[in-house]
Amino acid sequence: MTDITWNTLVTLWDRQQSAYIASREARFDALMDILALQFDDAFSLLELGCGPGSLTRRILQRFPAVHVTAVDVDPVMLAIARETLLPFGDRVRILSADLATPDWQQKMVGARPEAIVSSTALHWLMPDRQHALHGEIHRMLADNGVFLNADHQRFNPADLHKKAISERHDAQTQQRAWAHGAVGWEAWFTLAKEIEDIARLIPAREAVFAGRPVPPPTTVAFQLASLSQAGFSETGTLWQLMDDYLIAGWK
Ligand SMILES: C[S@@+](CC[C@H](N)C(=O)[O-])C[C@H]1O[C@@H](n2cnc3c(N)ncnc32)[C@H](O)[C@@H]1O
């Protein structure tokens, strides 16, 4: 028997992610403020790389008229999102899709989303695949649509001061989080496996990620140029703290 529940895991996930991303909540708030400022309270939304549903939940709570489609490739994350977002009923649809290939688009049915969002996920893709995905997102968005991506963007080695200060800031943020009882990535997965239904999914999770290349870090300049090249008419940074960014592309 374990004391760990699905909802506890989500709480611990949020604390773990906040150890790696200082001001993660402020970044979520900025993303949702932009959605509210652009669309008021009704719009259709697709989330890429939803994990256990942290951003999904915040969007469903803040915008009661909104329906969300959220995709991820990790069977463990999908199971946690499905289980813990059950109270939102048919306002949320959680789908398994691998963004590393263009095939993910075939799973998307229905009206084109007005907003496509993502947090701390797309840096897991190789840069050429990120660029191709930007094109796919651009084509999929409704005509008044916006793409909002909250993610790490790395500094060039030549940006000595920005890189060093940002790395020190990351280290400090983590030290504080561990001192206040947050658990790291590996320890979180160890706890997750205490839930039998999750432990059963671990071999499938390992198979999904086996042999994937580790993407090199990319800069915000790369991201914004890629979005422009992919067809976005306006792009920019709307929030930044050190190497954590919220970038946007308007169709
Ligand atoms: C660090 S987690 C972030 C999860 C969530 N968005 C959040 O902010 O808490 C990164 C997520 O990206 C997902 N991911 C990585 N590669 C992916 C791919 N090729 N297709 C779909 N999802 C992917 C992972 O499974 C994981 O859930």
The ligand as an SDF file (V2000), in Angstrom:
LIG
                    3D

 27 29  0  0  0  0  0  0  0  0999 V2000
    9.1430   18.5980  -18.5870 C   0  0  0  0  0  0  0  0  0  0  0  0
    7.6490   17.8860  -19.1450 S   0  0  0  0  0  0  0  0  0  0  0  0
    6.5280   19.2840  -19.1300 C   0  0  0  0  0  0  0  0  0  0  0  0
    5.1210   18.8610  -18.9560 C   0  0  0  0  0  0  0  0  0  0  0  0
    4.1050   19.9910  -18.7830 C   0  0  0  0  0  0  0  0  0  0  0  0
    3.9240   20.7180  -20.0230 N   0  0  0  0  0  0  0  0  0  0  0  0
    4.5200   20.9410  -17.6800 C   0  0  0  0  0  0  0  0  0  0  0  0
    4.8640   22.0960  -17.9730 O   0  0  0  0  0  0  0  0  0  0  0  0
    4.5100   20.5190  -16.5220 O   0  0  0  0  0  0  0  0  0  0  0  0
    7.9340   17.6220  -20.8780 C   0  0  0  0  0  0  0  0  0  0  0  0
    6.7990   16.8610  -21.5440 C   0  0  0  0  0  0  0  0  0  0  0  0
    7.0430   16.8180  -22.9530 O   0  0  0  0  0  0  0  0  0  0  0  0
    6.6420   15.5450  -23.3950 C   0  0  0  0  0  0  0  0  0  0  0  0
    7.2900   15.2010  -24.6650 N   0  0  0  0  0  0  0  0  0  0  0  0
    8.6220   15.0580  -24.8930 C   0  0  0  0  0  0  0  0  0  0  0  0
    8.8200   14.6520  -26.1580 N   0  0  0  0  0  0  0  0  0  0  0  0
    7.5990   14.5570  -26.7340 C   0  0  0  0  0  0  0  0  0  0  0  0
    7.1400   14.1540  -28.0160 C   0  0  0  0  0  0  0  0  0  0  0  0
    8.0050   13.7690  -28.9610 N   0  0  0  0  0  0  0  0  0  0  0  0
    5.8240   14.1470  -28.2610 N   0  0  0  0  0  0  0  0  0  0  0  0
    4.9330   14.5210  -27.2950 C   0  0  0  0  0  0  0  0  0  0  0  0
    5.2990   14.8960  -26.0560 N   0  0  0  0  0  0  0  0  0  0  0  0
    6.6130   14.9030  -25.7730 C   0  0  0  0  0  0  0  0  0  0  0  0
    7.0980   14.6150  -22.2750 C   0  0  0  0  0  0  0  0  0  0  0  0
    6.4890   13.3490  -22.3440 O   0  0  0  0  0  0  0  0  0  0  0  0
    6.7130   15.4310  -21.0570 C   0  0  0  0  0  0  0  0  0  0  0  0
    5.4160   15.1560  -20.6270 O   0  0  0  0  0  0  0  0  0  0  0  0
  1  2  1  0
  2  3  1  0
  2 10  1  0
  3  4  1  0
  4  5  1  0
  5  6  1  0
  5  7  1  0
  7  8  2  0
  7  9  1  0
 10 11  1  0
 11 12  1  0
 11 26  1  0
 12 13  1  0
 13 14  1  0
 13 24  1  0
 14 15  1  0
 14 23  1  0
 15 16  2  0
 16 17  1  0
 17 18  1  0
 17 23  2  0
 18 19  1  0
 18 20  2  0
 20 21  1  0
 21 22  2  0
 22 23  1  0
 24 25  1  0
 24 26  1  0
 26 27  1  0
M  CHG  2   2   1   9  -1
M  END
$$$$
